[in-house]
Amino acid sequence: MDPVQNNQNAAPAMDTKQKNAVMAILSYIGPLVIVSFIVAKSDPFVKFHIKQGALLFAAEVVVWVLGSILWGLWPLWDLANLAALVLSIIGIVNAAKGEEKALPFIGHWSKHVPV
């Protein structure tokens, strides 16, 4: 079999824009923000989403800790977890579209996150 013909059947390599979109999406999935930080923190698009994802993850951790301490307010913490899930989905959709939109309620604080 001809080697040139064999390469035509191989899947195309992921280009930089696709890789950056994947890294931006990963930044909204809890602790996977660390993977995005390690792999692609030099790209401005990914850096924007890393800051947003890190802020969201920190908020989720705070809600988890407060929920563990103040278990009597558990329904309130469930609502906060639902809000974090919705914000994660909004961030993932924005990253998949290639947009740099701030998350509602917490996005404006991301400029203070050092990356």
HELIX and SHEET records of a PDB file:
HELIX    1   1 PRO A    3  GLN A    8  1                                   6    
HELIX    2   2 THR A   16  LEU A   26  1                                  11    
HELIX    3   3 GLY A   30  LEU A   32  5                                   3    
HELIX    4   4 VAL A   33  ALA A   40  1                                   8    
HELIX    5   5 PRO A   44  ILE A   69  1                                  26    
HELIX    6   6 TRP A   71  LEU A   73  5                                   3    
HELIX    7   7 TRP A   74  LYS A   97  1                                  24    
HELIX    8   8 GLY A  107  HIS A  112  5                                   6    
END                                                                             
